[in-house]
Amino acid sequence: MANIEPLLEATKVRKVYRTGTVEVEALKGLDLRVDEGELVSVMGPSGSGKTTLLNCLSGLDDIDGGTVTVQGNDLFAMSDAKRTEHRARSMGFIFQAFNLIPVFSAAENVELPLLLTGTPLSQARARAISMLERVGLGHRTSHRPSELSGGEQQRVAVARALVGKPAIIWADEPTGNLDSHMAVQIMDLLCELNREQGQTIVLVTHDSTIGDRAGRLIRMRDGCLVDNIIQLPSQVLPT
């Protein structure tokens, strides 16, 4: 049987932070493969390198050694402009702090990445509203972030990450600012998107009740991968 090309492959990736003469090796030559359709959680104590891993594998940060390929494209062989364009077209991001634009409505926040890649306004708006309906916010499209609950704001952020049909979604502590009930709802949504649509998601979390629901659990310590555990497929919890 022919080998299946990974969606993402990281080989011997190093990241060093420098302050004056002090160097801290945040990622220590780690290897990682993510296949299309996986939901992968990354866990570990504070300072273990979880967010650094996400930032380096997505091309948000430069690396000091190794290679990262996404859909066969070497991220760090690209110019900064090409890497930014590739990230805009192939990746979606969900952050703990939501990162919504406060003066924009939900629909305007969601359509923004489409407009930045040249989608006509009418088409971008229609896709944004459709995606908000998909995440259960079809009745809140004209509301600004201040008029939405924390869980609703994170659903807007999920819709924004999904609207461009990215190959991979990076989620950095997406439930970190939510209470436990809302956190379960957001994780239910991510599991549903992964299971029903085959959306590839790499999720950084400190919460084992969230991380344990992924199909694969990676544990980090001191800039290294120490566990790579295959789990049961992602599940939506009964309400």
N, C-alpha and C positions, 0 to 999 in steps of 0.2 A: 504494500500500500504506500502511495506517495506521501512524503512528509507534508504536513499542512504548515504553510508559512504563518508565523505568529503575527498578531496584530502589532504587538510591541515587543521589542527585545533589547534589553540592556546588558551590556557586557563590560565587566571590569570598571564600573563607573566609580569615579572618585570626585569628591568635592571637598575643597579645603577653604576654610575661612581664615583670613589673615587680619590681624590687628597689630600694626607695628612689626615687631620681630616675632610675635606670637602666632603660631599656626595651629589650627584645630581641624583635624581631619573628620569631617562630618559624615562622609560616605567613604567606605574603605574597600573599594574595588569589588562592588557587589554585582551579581548577575541576577536577572529577572526576565521571565517570559510571561506575557499575557496574551491569551488567545481570544479571538473574536467571540463575543457572547458571554464572557466570564464576568462575574461579580466578585471582586477581590477586595478584602479588607486588610488594612495595614495597621497593626497595633504595636504598642511599645511604650515604655516610660517616657516622661518628658526629657527632651534632649537626646533621644535615641536616633533621631534623623528622619522621622516620619514625614514631616512637612518638607524637609529638604529633598527627600526622595521624590515626592510629588512634584516639587518645583523643577527639579532637574530632569525627570523623565518627561515632563510636559514641555520642556524648553523655556520655561519662565526664567530659570537661572542657568548660567553657563556651568560647565563641568571642567574638572582639571585633569581628567583622564578617562579613557574608555569610549564606548560608542552607545548611542541610543537610536534605534530605528523604529519608526512608526509607519505602518503600511509599506514597508520596504524602503522608506526614505530616511536617510541619515540626518537627523536633526541638526547636528553640529557641523556637518559639512556644508550646510546652507548659510547664506548671508543672513544677517539679522532681519532684513526685510522679508526674505523668503520664508524664514522660520516663523515670523509673525503672521504672514499670510497663511502658511500651512496650519498654524495653530488656530487661526480664526475659522478656517474651513473644515478642519478635521477634529477639533476638540471643543468640549464644553466644560465649564467650570462652575462648581457650586462651593461657596465659602461659608464659614461659620457666621460671619457678620452680614450675610445676605448681599451686601455691596450693590444695593439698588439705588438708582438716582432719585432723590426725594421729590423733585419737582415734576417727575414723569409719572404718568399713570401706569398701571400694571401692563396694559397693552403696549405702551410706549417703551417701557423697560424691556419687554420681551422682544419687540421688533428691532431693537437697536443693533444687535449683532448682524441681522440680515441687511439692514441699511448700510452698515459698514463694509459689507462685502458686495454691495452694488445691487441688491434686490430692489425693484421698484416699490415705492411707498404703499400703493394699494395692495400689492401682493404680500408685502411684509406684514401689513396690518391684518390681513385675512389669516395668514399663517399664525400670527401671534395670538389672535383670538381663538383659533382652533386649538392651539396648544394649551392655552389657559383653560379651555373647556376640558381638555384631556386630563389636566391635573385638578379638576374640580372647582375652578374659579371662573367659570363662564359668566357668573353673575357679578363679578368684581373687576371687570376689565377696565373700567374708567376710574377706579379708586387709586389714590396715591399710597405709597408705602405707609405713611403715618396713619392712614385710615384702615390698615390691615393688621391683623394679629401677627405674632411672630411666626406661627405656623403657616399662615397665608403668605407672608413675605417670603418664606423659604420655598413655598410652592411656586411663587412667581420666579424665584431664582432657578428652580428646577426647570420650569418652562423655558426660561431664557437659555439655559444650557442645552436644552433639547431641540430648540426650534430650528437650528441649522442642520439637523440630522447628522450629528458628529459621529465619527468612528469610535470615539472614546470620551467618556465623561470622567473628570477628576473631581472628587468631592473631599474637601478638607474640613473635617469636623462639621459636617452639615447639620448635625443635630445638637451641636454644642451650646447654642443659645436658646434651646427650647426646653420646655418642661417634659417630663417623661411621657405623658400622653401624646403630645405633639410630636415628640421624637419618634415614637412608634409609628405614627401616621406617615411621617416623611420616609421612614425606612420601609414601611409597607409599599409606598409609592415607588421607591427605587427598586425594590424586589419585584414588583409587578412589571415595571418597565423592562427589567432584565429578563424576566421569565417569558413575558408575552411578546415583547418586541425584539428580544435578543440584544438589548443595549449593553454594550461593554462599559463597566463602571469600575474604577479603582477608588476606594473609599478609605480615607485616613480617619481613625477614631481612637479615643481613649476608653470608650464605653464598651465593655465586653458584651452587653446585651445587644448592642448594635453590630459589633464586629463578628459575633458568633453566627449571625444570620447570613453571612456571605457564603458563597460556594467554595471559596478558598480563603484561608486566613494566613497572613504573613506576619510574623513577629520580628521586631527589630530590637537590637540592643547595641549601643555604642557604635552606630554607623554600619552595622552588619545585619544581614538576615540570619536569624537563628532558628526559625521554624517556617515551614511551608506546608500547611495542613489542608488537605482536601476535606470539605465538610459536605453535609447534605445540601441539595439545591436550595437557593433562596426561597423563603416562604413568607407569605403574608399571614400575620397572626390573626386569629379570630377575634372579633370585637365583642 
